[in-house]
Amino acid sequence: MDTIEIDRYCRSSPFFKFDPRVKLVAIISLIVALSFMRGLLPLVIALVFIALLQMTSRIPIKHTARIFALSLPFIVVASGALLLTSGWVPALAMALRITSSVLALILLISTTPFFDVLWGLRWFRVPYVICSLLLLTYRYIFVMMEELGLMNMARRSRGFSLKGSLLSKDVFKTISFTAGMVLVRSHVRSKAIYDGLVARGYHGDIRILRRPKVGPGDALLLLLFFGVIMLIISMQWGLVQWSPLS
């Protein structure tokens, strides 16, 4: 079954070599700065900056678009609410702010192995309970999708085809039974997986094969991000005047 593994292309990206701790600091700092931006021009500059990084990351556009599509309902709802209450400028600013933040996070998780991200979070003293929940939730999603694929394959092999309206009682009952069985089967399988992890010495610690080290390239990446952050903050505060849009 085709699943969206967020880090499947990370090793082919030039951003893979950067220390995950540096990437975490850079991207989270940019997202925090974006949360305070209200002017359109600083938000456009930040979006262009993230888009350029996405283009140079060698991550397929299709892969990025599939992940980004999951955030579209939230962008539409948040921007639509502001459009109805505050006008088109705050609504556009909200859309740009969320879009830039989501693309920045996609850049992080698409160019960094998931375990490296968790290791970086643990290095910054994020509680191991939170990291373990992120790890198990991420893996549990794929377990559920795999179980759903196996159930659909078994039903198709027996000649079943789900046709009809969602308002139909039989169709709705089939979907309900399927959802329930997927949860039950996934829970049983996840418990077996967790027992296997514990039997192999897992106690909540995040271990990775390579030990990243901060080098000159990491420092340059951090300077690049902080340079853009200082630019958009200066434009937001009016220290840099460039366009009537600011």
GISULKA-V977988 format. One record per helix or strand. SS is the DSSP state (A for helix, B for strand). FROM is the first residue (numbers start at 1). TO is the last residue. If there is no record, write none. Layout:
# GISULKA-V977988
<<SS/FROM/TO> <SS/FROM/TO>>
This chain:
# GISULKA-V977988
<<A/10/12> <A/14/17> <A/20/34> <A/40/56> <A/61/69> <A/72/85> <A/88/111> <A/114/123> <A/128/157> <A/169/199> <A/216/236>>
